[in-house]
Amino acid sequence: MSYSKNMRGLYTALVTPYDKSGNVNYPILEDLVELNRKNGIHRFYVTGSSAEMTQLSFDERREILKTVAGTKPKYLIAHVGGENARVSIALAREAGICGADAISAVTPYYYKYTFAEIKDYYARLADAAGLPVVVYSIPTYSGVSFSVSELKELMSCNFVSALKFTSRDTFLLERARSVSDKPVFNGCDEILTSGLIAGADGAIGAMYNVLADKAAQVYEAHLCGDITRQMQFQSEINGIIEVTSALGGLKCVKALLSMLGYPVGELRAPFLPLSKEAIDRLRSEVLPKITLGGLKNDI
């Protein structure tokens, strides 16, 4: 298996929109894809953390994948990971059928698996899908931290095409990039610039659902070597993240999308809705800073 150079770039980790009955709203999902395209992002990462993967059924995850695949994105990574390996393998097969370009999976969590078991898990997923794997490292949630030597071994596997690195440890990101020529994607939106400077080949972000144009401006400035412009847009992103992270993170992304005319509903239970005070603060402090349609280039 191999990876395409088209893989490098920015990806929006799409949220899952719900209708008033709490069911997945597939027409609004298509609208979100189009919104991102208008703002410079043409690559998508579906049914991952930002999509509330643990709250979605197998059928919902499959239909979300099919819906986004039907929009013919530049590159589509299907996250199939979870706590049940048999379900993940079944989802991997569906990803291969639906036309994803690659699959991804968070490192197996809850139980303490050995590195050999984790490596074998990724090999099984790749075999089921007939697609390369993007290893998803998010130690804060999974409890799994790789050493440099383990990352080198994983990245050398022919079934691994890239690494999604969601951590603020830019030292380890740089080390991961140094041991392989395969892409490494920054996963923490607040350090997009730092991650790119450390060697990331692109990024996969949740905040891009509402800040796609600003993230695209950061990435474009990076490619042009314009650090001043890059830092300007990173500062704008971080000013927004400073507020949203204090109020509820992903809840805020969905609330802002609804304010922008994309009714995506709220996070599923056991999450609770944002308070009226939080909504009011988003409307007054964050919404005026969001611009749409600022960059239409293919990033």
TILO-262104 format. One line per 3 residues: for each residue x, y, z of C-alpha. Coordinates in Angstrom, 1 decimal. Layout:
N
X Y Z  ...
This chain:
299
0.0 0.0 0.0  1.1 3.6 -0.6  0.0 7.1 0.0
-0.8 9.9 -2.5  0.8 13.3 -2.4  -2.8 14.6 -2.6
-3.0 13.4 1.0  -1.0 16.3 2.3  -2.9 19.4 3.3
-5.7 20.5 5.6  -8.7 18.3 6.7  -11.8 19.3 8.5
-12.8 16.7 11.1  -16.5 17.0 10.4  -19.0 17.2 13.2
-22.2 15.2 13.1  -25.3 17.2 12.5  -28.6 16.1 14.0
-32.2 17.0 13.3  -34.8 18.0 15.9  -35.5 14.4 16.6
-31.8 13.7 17.3  -31.3 11.7 14.1  -28.3 12.3 11.8
-29.1 15.1 9.4  -27.5 14.0 6.2  -28.5 17.0 4.0
-26.9 19.4 6.5  -23.8 17.2 6.5  -23.6 17.8 2.7
-24.0 21.5 3.3  -21.1 21.4 5.8  -18.9 19.8 3.1
-19.8 22.6 0.7  -19.2 25.3 3.4  -15.7 24.0 3.9
-15.0 24.0 0.1  -16.1 27.6 0.0  -13.5 28.3 2.7
-10.5 26.5 1.1  -10.7 23.0 2.6  -11.4 20.1 0.3
-10.3 17.1 2.4  -12.3 15.5 5.2  -11.9 13.2 8.2
-15.2 11.6 9.2  -16.6 9.8 12.2  -13.7 10.6 14.5
-13.6 12.4 17.9  -15.2 15.6 16.5  -18.1 13.5 15.1
-18.9 12.0 18.5  -17.8 8.5 17.3  -18.7 6.9 20.6
-22.3 8.1 20.4  -22.8 6.9 16.8  -24.1 3.5 15.8
-22.5 1.3 13.2  -25.1 2.2 10.6  -24.8 5.9 11.3
-21.1 5.8 10.9  -21.4 3.9 7.6  -24.1 6.4 6.2
-22.0 9.4 7.2  -19.1 8.0 5.3  -21.2 7.2 2.3
-22.7 10.7 2.3  -19.4 12.5 2.4  -17.9 10.1 -0.1
-20.7 11.0 -2.4  -19.6 14.6 -2.5  -16.4 13.5 -4.2
-13.9 15.2 -1.8  -10.2 15.7 -2.8  -9.3 13.2 -0.1
-11.4 11.3 2.4  -10.1 9.6 5.5  -12.6 7.4 7.3
-12.1 7.0 11.0  -13.2 3.5 12.0  -11.6 3.2 15.5
-13.4 2.5 18.7  -13.5 0.2 21.7  -14.6 -2.9 19.8
-12.1 -4.3 17.3  -14.7 -6.4 15.5  -16.9 -3.4 14.8
-13.8 -1.4 13.7  -12.9 -4.1 11.2  -16.4 -4.2 9.9
-16.3 -0.4 9.5  -13.0 -0.7 7.7  -14.5 -3.0 5.2
-17.3 -0.5 4.6  -14.8 2.3 4.1  -13.1 0.2 1.3
-16.5 -0.3 -0.3  -17.7 3.3 0.0  -14.6 4.8 -1.7
-12.6 6.3 1.1  -9.0 7.0 0.3  -7.6 5.8 3.6
-8.9 4.7 7.0  -7.8 5.9 10.4  -8.2 4.6 13.9
-7.5 5.8 17.4  -5.1 3.5 19.3  -7.1 0.8 21.1
-8.1 2.1 24.5  -9.6 1.1 27.9  -7.5 -2.0 28.3
-3.7 -1.7 28.3  -2.7 -3.3 25.0  0.9 -4.0 24.1
2.6 -2.3 21.2  2.6 -5.6 19.3  -1.1 -5.9 19.8
-1.7 -2.3 18.6  0.5 -2.9 15.5  -1.4 -6.1 14.7
-4.7 -4.2 15.1  -3.7 -1.7 12.5  -2.6 -4.4 10.2
-6.0 -6.2 10.5  -7.8 -2.9 9.7  -5.7 -2.3 6.6
-6.3 -5.8 5.4  -10.1 -5.5 5.9  -10.3 -2.2 4.1
-7.8 -2.8 1.4  -6.7 0.8 2.2  -3.7 2.3 4.0
-4.1 3.4 7.7  -3.6 6.8 9.3  -2.5 6.0 12.8
-4.4 8.3 15.2  -2.4 9.1 18.3  -4.3 11.1 21.0
-2.8 10.2 24.3  -5.0 12.5 26.4  -8.1 10.4 25.4
-6.6 7.0 24.7  -4.0 6.8 27.4  -1.5 5.4 24.8
1.8 7.3 24.2  4.2 6.1 21.6  8.0 6.3 22.0
10.1 7.6 19.0  11.2 4.1 18.3  7.6 2.8 18.3
6.6 5.6 15.9  9.5 4.7 13.6  8.4 1.1 13.6
4.8 1.9 12.9  5.6 4.4 10.2  7.8 1.8 8.5
4.9 -0.6 8.0  3.7 -0.8 4.4  0.1 -0.6 5.6
0.6 2.7 7.4  0.3 5.8 5.3  0.4 8.6 7.8
0.1 9.7 11.5  -2.5 12.0 13.0  -0.8 13.4 16.0
-3.1 15.1 18.5  -0.9 16.4 21.2  0.9 19.6 22.1
4.2 17.8 22.3  5.8 19.4 19.2  9.1 17.7 20.1
7.6 14.3 19.6  5.8 15.5 16.4  9.1 16.6 15.0
10.7 13.3 16.0  7.9 11.4 14.3  8.4 13.4 11.2
12.1 12.8 11.3  11.9 9.1 11.2  9.7 8.8 8.1
8.9 10.6 4.8  5.2 9.7 5.3  2.9 12.5 6.3
2.4 13.6 9.8  -0.8 15.6 10.5  -1.1 18.2 13.4
-4.2 17.5 15.4  -4.3 20.4 17.9  -5.8 23.4 16.3
-4.3 25.9 18.7  -0.7 24.9 17.7  -1.3 24.6 13.9
1.6 27.0 13.2  3.9 25.3 15.7  3.0 21.9 14.3
3.7 23.0 10.7  7.0 24.5 11.7  7.9 21.3 13.6
7.4 19.5 10.3  3.7 18.6 10.0  2.6 18.0 6.4
-0.9 19.3 7.1  -3.5 19.2 9.8  -6.8 17.6 10.8
-8.9 19.9 13.0  -12.3 20.2 14.6  -12.3 24.0 14.8
-12.0 24.1 11.0  -15.8 23.4 10.9  -16.1 27.1 11.6
-12.6 28.4 11.1  -11.7 26.7 7.8  -10.8 29.9 6.1
-8.5 31.1 8.9  -6.8 27.7 9.0  -6.4 27.7 5.3
-4.8 31.2 5.5  -2.3 29.8 8.1  -1.4 26.9 5.9
-1.1 29.0 2.7  1.1 31.5 4.5  3.3 28.7 5.8
3.7 27.3 2.3  4.7 30.8 1.1  7.1 31.3 4.0
5.2 34.3 5.3  5.5 33.8 9.1  4.1 37.2 9.9
0.8 36.5 8.1  0.9 32.9 9.4  1.1 34.2 13.0
-1.6 36.8 12.4  -4.2 34.2 11.5  -3.0 31.7 14.2
-3.5 34.5 16.7  -7.1 35.0 15.4  -7.7 31.3 15.7
-6.3 31.1 19.2  -8.3 34.1 20.4  -11.4 32.2 19.5
-10.2 28.9 20.9  -9.4 30.6 24.2  -13.1 31.4 24.6
-14.5 28.1 23.2  -12.2 25.9 25.2  -13.4 27.6 28.4
-17.1 27.2 27.4  -17.3 23.7 26.1  -15.1 23.0 23.1
-17.0 20.9 20.6  -20.3 22.1 22.0  -19.3 25.6 20.9
-18.4 24.5 17.4  -21.9 23.1 16.9  -23.5 26.1 18.5
-21.6 28.5 16.2  -22.5 26.5 13.1  -26.2 26.8 14.1
-25.7 30.6 14.5  -24.2 30.7 11.0  -27.3 29.0 9.5
-26.2 25.4 9.6  -28.6 23.7 12.2  -26.5 20.8 13.5
-28.1 20.3 16.8  -26.3 19.7 20.1  -24.0 16.9 21.3
-25.7 13.7 22.2  -26.3 12.7 25.8  -24.7 12.4 28.3
-23.5 15.8 27.2  -25.7 18.7 28.4  -26.6 21.7 26.3
-24.6 24.9 26.6  -26.0 27.4 29.1  -27.7 30.6 28.0
-24.8 32.6 29.3  -22.3 30.5 27.2  -24.5 31.0 24.1
-24.7 34.7 24.7  -20.9 34.9 25.1  -20.3 33.0 21.9
-22.7 35.3 20.1  -21.1 38.5 21.4  -17.4 37.5 21.6
-16.8 34.8 18.9  -19.5 35.0 16.2  -18.4 38.5 15.0
-14.8 37.2 14.5  -15.9 34.4 12.1  -15.7 35.1 8.4
-16.9 32.8 5.7  -15.7 32.5 2.1  -12.4 34.2 2.8
-10.3 31.7 0.8  -11.4 29.4 -2.0  -8.0 27.9 -3.0
-7.6 24.1 -2.8  -5.7 23.7 0.5
